[in-house]
Amino acid sequence: MGRAVLIIVNRRKPDADSALAQVRTLVEARGSVVGVVDADGDLPAEPIDAAGADLAVVLGGDGTLLSAARRLEGTDVPILGVNIGRVGFMTGYEIETIADRCDDVFGNGPLNIRPVRSIVGDVIDGATGKTRRTERAINEFVVTAGPPYRMITLGLTIDGVPGPSVAGDGLIFSTPTGSTAYNVSAGGPIVAPGVDAFVLTPIAAHSLSFRPIVIPADARVELTVSSVNAHETAGTTLVIDGQVHERLTEGDRVAFRGGPMTRFVYADDSSYWATLQEKMGWAAPPTQRANPRNKP
C-alpha cells in the first residue's frame, strides 16, 4: 500500500477541478486519499487537520502553497506543491509532470525533501509591553509604510546591539525561500535555499549607505516603530507572506527569530539554479537587435 495523501486545492484556479481529478486518480492507484481540503484561495484560514496523512499535496500557485504551509504548522507532514497557477516558483512539480513521478511519490518510494527555515515574529504592543500577536512566515515579514505614504522610521537592533534607524517606505525581513520574492524586487540578494540565514532589506531607504544585509538564522532581530502613517482604515502595517496583516502604531516593536523547518517535496532531478533561470530569467542576456549584415 502506498502513501496516505491529503489534497489541498485552490478552487479559484481555472484548472482546479481537472487537476484534482487527475491527481486523485494517480494517488488512489497507488495509495489512498485521506481528505480533500479547500485552500480558500490565497487567504489565510483555519489550521488543517492532517491526522493520518503521510503527505500533503497542494494544488495551486506559490500563494496557495504558503497559506497551506502555515495551516499545516505543527503537523510535520511533508508538502508537495503542484503548480496550477502562473509562475509556481516554489512548487516542486507541474501538473504536466506529476504523472511521471507518481509511482515513487504516491507509492512507497523515497521523497526528495528540502527543509526550509521559517521566521517567527512577535508583535509587542508599545503601550503595554506585552506580545499581542505571534506569526510565522515562510517567505517574509514586511513593514510597509501604508497610506498616506509618507516616510516612516524604524529602529533596528541585532542580538541586543542597537543599530541604525532607517527612514523610508519600510523593511523586508526575508528567508532564503522568500529572497526571490519582494526582497529581490527591492534590490536584495538571492540566497540559496540551503543557506541558514535571513535577509534584511530596506524599501526605498532615505540613505545612500543603508544596504541589504544577510544575517545568521540564530540572530535575534528587533524593529522599533518610531514613526508611522496613521489612517482610518489602513496605515503602517506588518504583512506576513503577503497574506496576513497587523497594523502598527508608534512605539510598537517586532521581534524576529528563526522558526521551525517546513519540509517541501521536490522532484529528484529538480535544480534550484535551473528553476531560477527558467522561471525568473536569472542573468538572462538583453534582447539584441538582429544585425542586417548577418542575413543570408
C-alpha positions as CSV (number, residue, x, y, z in Angstrom):
1,M,0.0,0.0,0.0
2,G,1.3,3.5,-0.9
3,R,1.1,6.8,0.9
4,A,-2.0,8.3,2.6
5,V,-2.3,11.7,0.9
6,L,-4.2,14.9,2.0
7,I,-5.0,17.1,-1.0
8,I,-5.4,20.8,-0.6
9,V,-6.8,22.6,-3.7
10,N,-7.3,26.2,-4.6
11,R,-10.6,26.0,-6.5
12,R,-10.3,29.6,-7.7
13,K,-7.7,28.4,-10.2
14,P,-9.1,27.7,-13.7
15,D,-7.8,24.2,-13.9
16,A,-8.5,23.2,-10.3
17,D,-11.2,20.6,-11.0
18,S,-9.4,18.8,-13.7
19,A,-6.1,18.9,-11.7
20,L,-7.9,17.5,-8.7
21,A,-9.4,14.7,-10.6
22,Q,-6.1,13.8,-12.3
23,V,-4.1,13.8,-9.0
24,R,-6.8,11.9,-7.1
25,T,-6.7,9.2,-9.8
26,L,-2.9,9.0,-9.6
27,V,-3.0,8.7,-5.8
28,E,-5.7,6.2,-5.5
29,A,-4.0,3.9,-8.0
30,R,-1.0,3.7,-5.6
31,G,-2.1,4.8,-2.2
32,S,-5.2,6.5,-0.6
33,V,-6.7,10.0,-0.3
34,V,-7.5,10.8,3.4
35,G,-9.2,14.0,2.6
36,V,-9.6,17.0,0.2
37,V,-9.5,20.5,1.7
38,D,-10.3,23.8,0.0
39,A,-7.3,26.2,0.2
40,D,-9.6,29.2,0.3
41,G,-7.7,30.9,-2.5
42,D,-4.6,32.7,-1.2
43,L,-6.2,33.8,2.0
44,P,-5.2,32.6,5.5
45,A,-7.7,30.2,7.1
46,E,-8.1,27.8,10.0
47,P,-5.4,25.1,10.7
48,I,-5.7,21.9,8.7
49,D,-6.1,18.6,10.5
50,A,-3.6,16.3,8.8
51,A,-4.1,13.3,11.0
52,G,-3.4,10.0,9.2
53,A,-1.6,11.7,6.3
54,D,1.9,10.8,5.1
55,L,2.0,13.6,2.5
56,A,0.1,16.8,1.7
57,V,-0.3,17.7,-2.0
58,V,-1.2,21.3,-2.7
59,L,-2.8,22.3,-6.0
60,G,-2.3,25.9,-6.7
61,G,0.4,28.6,-7.0
62,D,3.0,29.9,-4.7
63,G,0.4,31.9,-2.6
64,T,-1.6,28.7,-2.1
65,L,1.5,26.8,-1.0
66,L,2.5,29.5,1.5
67,S,-1.0,29.6,3.0
68,A,-1.2,25.8,3.2
69,A,2.2,25.6,4.9
70,R,1.1,27.9,7.7
71,R,-2.2,26.0,8.1
72,L,-0.2,22.7,8.4
73,E,2.1,24.2,11.0
74,G,3.0,21.6,13.7
75,T,2.0,18.6,11.7
76,D,5.5,17.8,10.3
77,V,3.7,16.4,7.2
78,P,5.9,16.9,4.0
79,I,4.3,19.2,1.5
80,L,4.3,18.7,-2.3
81,G,3.3,21.6,-4.4
82,V,1.7,21.1,-7.9
83,N,1.6,24.3,-9.9
84,I,-1.7,25.1,-11.5
85,G,-1.1,28.9,-11.0
86,R,1.2,31.2,-13.0
87,V,4.9,31.0,-12.2
88,G,4.9,28.4,-9.5
89,F,8.5,29.1,-8.4
90,M,8.1,27.3,-5.1
91,T,6.1,24.3,-6.3
92,G,8.1,21.1,-6.8
93,Y,6.0,19.8,-9.7
94,E,3.9,21.0,-12.7
95,I,0.6,19.3,-13.3
96,E,2.0,18.1,-16.7
97,T,4.9,16.2,-15.0
98,I,3.5,14.8,-11.7
99,A,2.3,11.6,-13.5
100,D,6.0,10.8,-14.4
101,R,6.9,10.6,-10.7
102,C,3.7,9.3,-9.2
103,D,5.0,5.7,-8.5
104,D,7.6,6.9,-6.1
105,V,5.8,10.0,-4.7
106,F,2.4,8.3,-4.1
107,G,3.8,4.8,-3.7
108,N,6.5,4.0,-1.2
109,G,9.5,5.4,-3.0
110,P,11.9,7.9,-1.3
111,L,10.9,11.5,-1.2
112,N,13.3,14.3,-2.1
113,I,12.6,16.6,0.9
114,R,14.0,20.1,1.1
115,P,13.7,21.6,4.6
116,V,13.3,25.4,4.6
117,R,13.7,27.7,7.6
118,S,10.7,29.9,8.6
119,I,10.7,33.2,10.6
120,V,8.7,33.8,13.8
121,G,7.7,37.3,14.6
122,D,6.3,38.7,17.9
123,V,4.4,42.0,17.7
124,I,5.0,43.7,21.1
125,D,2.5,46.4,22.0
126,G,4.2,49.8,22.6
127,A,1.7,50.8,25.3
128,T,1.6,47.6,27.4
129,G,4.9,45.9,26.5
130,K,3.0,42.7,26.0
131,T,3.1,40.4,23.0
132,R,-0.3,40.9,21.2
133,R,0.4,38.6,18.2
134,T,2.8,35.9,17.0
135,E,3.0,34.8,13.4
136,R,5.2,32.6,11.3
137,A,6.4,33.4,7.8
138,I,7.8,31.1,5.1
139,N,8.7,33.9,2.7
140,E,8.9,37.2,4.6
141,F,7.7,39.8,7.0
142,V,7.3,43.3,5.5
143,V,6.8,46.5,7.4
144,T,5.2,48.7,4.8
145,A,4.6,52.5,5.2
146,G,1.0,52.5,4.0
147,P,-1.3,55.5,3.4
148,P,-0.9,58.4,3.3
149,Y,2.5,57.1,2.1
150,R,4.9,59.4,4.0
151,M,8.2,58.1,5.1
152,I,8.3,56.0,8.3
153,T,11.2,55.5,10.7
154,L,12.2,52.1,12.1
155,G,15.0,51.4,14.7
156,L,17.0,48.2,14.3
157,T,18.6,46.0,17.0
158,I,20.5,42.8,16.3
159,D,21.5,40.5,19.1
160,G,20.8,43.2,21.6
161,V,23.1,45.7,20.0
162,P,21.4,48.9,18.9
163,G,21.8,49.6,15.2
164,P,20.8,52.3,12.8
165,S,17.4,53.8,12.2
166,V,16.1,53.8,8.7
167,A,13.7,56.3,7.2
168,G,11.9,55.2,4.0
169,D,9.0,53.1,2.9
170,G,9.7,50.1,5.2
171,L,11.8,47.0,5.6
172,I,11.7,43.4,4.4
173,F,12.8,40.5,6.6
174,S,13.1,37.5,4.3
175,T,14.0,33.8,4.4
176,P,16.2,32.3,1.6
177,T,12.9,30.9,0.2
178,G,11.4,34.4,0.1
179,S,14.6,36.0,-1.2
180,T,13.3,35.7,-4.8
181,A,10.0,37.4,-3.9
182,Y,9.6,41.0,-2.6
183,N,13.2,41.0,-1.4
184,V,14.8,40.7,-4.8
185,S,12.3,43.3,-6.3
186,A,13.6,45.8,-3.6
187,G,17.2,45.1,-4.5
188,G,18.1,42.4,-2.0
189,P,20.3,39.4,-2.8
190,I,19.1,36.0,-3.9
191,V,20.0,33.5,-1.2
192,A,20.2,29.7,-2.0
193,P,17.7,27.6,0.0
194,G,20.4,25.6,1.8
195,V,21.8,28.8,3.5
196,D,20.6,29.0,7.1
197,A,20.3,32.8,7.1
198,F,17.9,35.7,6.7
199,V,18.0,38.9,4.7
200,L,17.1,42.4,5.9
201,T,16.4,44.7,3.0
202,P,15.2,48.4,3.2
203,I,12.4,49.6,0.9
204,A,13.4,52.9,-0.7
205,A,15.6,53.9,2.2
206,H,16.3,57.7,2.5
207,S,20.0,56.9,2.7
208,L,22.8,56.0,0.3
209,S,24.5,53.7,2.7
210,F,21.7,51.5,4.1
211,R,22.3,48.3,2.1
212,P,20.6,44.9,2.4
213,I,22.4,42.6,4.9
214,V,22.4,38.8,5.4
215,I,22.4,37.6,9.0
216,P,22.6,34.1,10.6
217,A,19.3,32.4,11.3
218,D,20.1,32.3,15.1
219,A,20.4,36.1,15.3
220,R,17.7,38.0,17.3
221,V,16.4,41.0,15.3
222,E,14.1,43.6,16.7
223,L,12.5,46.5,15.0
224,T,11.1,49.5,16.9
225,V,8.5,51.6,15.1
226,S,9.5,55.2,15.7
227,S,7.1,56.9,13.3
228,V,4.2,55.6,11.3
229,N,1.5,56.6,8.9
230,A,-1.9,56.7,10.6
231,H,-5.1,56.2,8.6
232,E,-8.7,55.4,9.4
233,T,-8.7,52.1,7.5
234,A,-5.1,51.4,6.7
235,G,-1.6,52.9,7.6
236,T,1.7,51.3,8.5
237,T,1.3,47.6,8.5
238,L,3.2,44.4,9.2
239,V,2.5,42.0,6.3
240,I,3.2,38.2,6.7
241,D,3.8,36.3,3.4
242,G,1.6,38.9,1.6
243,Q,-1.5,37.4,3.2
244,V,-1.7,38.3,7.0
245,H,-1.8,41.9,8.2
246,E,-1.2,43.6,11.5
247,R,-1.5,47.4,12.0
248,L,1.5,49.0,13.7
249,T,1.5,52.2,15.9
250,E,4.3,54.3,17.2
251,G,6.2,52.5,20.0
252,D,5.3,49.0,18.8
253,R,8.2,46.5,18.4
254,V,8.5,43.4,16.2
255,A,10.9,40.8,17.5
256,F,12.1,38.2,14.9
257,R,13.7,34.8,15.5
258,G,14.4,31.7,13.5
259,G,11.4,29.4,13.3
260,P,10.8,25.7,12.7
261,M,11.6,24.0,9.4
262,T,8.9,23.3,6.8
263,R,9.5,20.2,4.6
264,F,8.8,20.6,0.9
265,V,9.0,17.8,-1.6
266,Y,10.8,18.3,-4.9
267,A,11.5,16.1,-7.9
268,D,14.7,14.1,-7.7
269,D,16.2,15.9,-10.8
270,S,15.0,19.4,-9.8
271,S,17.6,22.1,-9.7
272,Y,17.2,25.4,-7.9
273,W,19.6,27.0,-10.3
274,A,17.7,25.7,-13.3
275,T,14.4,26.9,-11.9
276,L,15.9,30.3,-11.2
277,Q,16.9,30.6,-14.8
278,E,13.8,29.1,-16.3
279,K,11.1,30.8,-14.2
280,M,12.8,34.0,-13.2
281,G,15.1,34.6,-16.1
282,W,18.2,34.8,-13.8
283,A,21.0,36.6,-15.6
284,A,19.2,36.5,-18.9
285,P,21.1,38.5,-21.6
286,P,19.4,41.6,-23.1
287,T,17.5,41.1,-26.3
288,Q,19.7,42.2,-29.2
289,R,18.7,43.7,-32.5
290,A,19.4,41.5,-35.4
291,N,22.4,42.5,-37.4
292,P,21.4,43.0,-41.1
293,R,24.8,42.1,-42.3
294,N,24.4,38.6,-40.9
295,K,21.3,37.9,-43.0
296,P,21.8,35.5,-46.0
